[in-house]
Structures are given as C-alpha cells and as structure tokens.
Amino acid sequence: MQIVLLVAGGLFGLAAVAALYRIIRGPSAIDRIVAADVLNASILCLLGVEMAVNQHTNTLPVLLVLALFAIVGSISAARFLAWKEEG
C-alpha cells in the first residue's frame, strides 16, 4: 500500500512540475489558465493523498477552499478572455 501511495504522490508532483513549466512558458493566456487549473488539481490530489496516508480530515477545509478558488478563478478568467475578444 505504501508503494502505491508513493507512486501516486510522485505522479501528482510530476504533474505539478509540468504545470508550473507550462505556466512559465505558455505561449498564450489560455495555456496558462489551463496549466493553473492542472496545478490546482494536482495540489488538491496531493492533499487528498496526504489525508489518506495520515488518516485524518484536518485539511478538508483547505481542500474545499482551494476547490472554490479554482472554480471562481476559472470562471472569471473565461469571462475576461471572452470580454477581451469582444472588444
């Protein structure tokens, strides 16, 4: 079981590093927004793995707040880009 958790944590960490690379080098704003969503999802998954390993729910409020900010951020960025293309 520990090997599965270690592999899962490593893969989520690799996804976070790849998302950071795309945020820095992204050729467009849409690429950076999608990469930020991937980074946020990776962080949420890493916190979920940490909760499963340590068998607690102390970081559950942090997960909920991060998920809320991700949704609000994605919607606001999409609206901004749509407004920018109109005008």
C-alpha positions, 0 to 999 in steps of 0.5 A: 500500500505504501508503494502505491501511495508513493507512486501516486504522490510522485505522479501528482508532483510530476504533474505539478512540475509540468504545470508550473513549466507550462505556466512559465512558458505558455505561449498564450493566456489560455495555456496558462489558465489551463496549466493553473487549473492542472496545478490546482488539481494536482495540489488538491490530489496531493492533499487528498493523498496526504489525508489518506496516508495520515488518516485524518480530515484536518485539511478538508477545509483547505481542500474545499477552499482551494476547490472554490478558488479554482472554480471562481478563478476559472470562471472569471478568467473565461469571462475576461478572455471572452470580454477581451475578444469582444472588444 
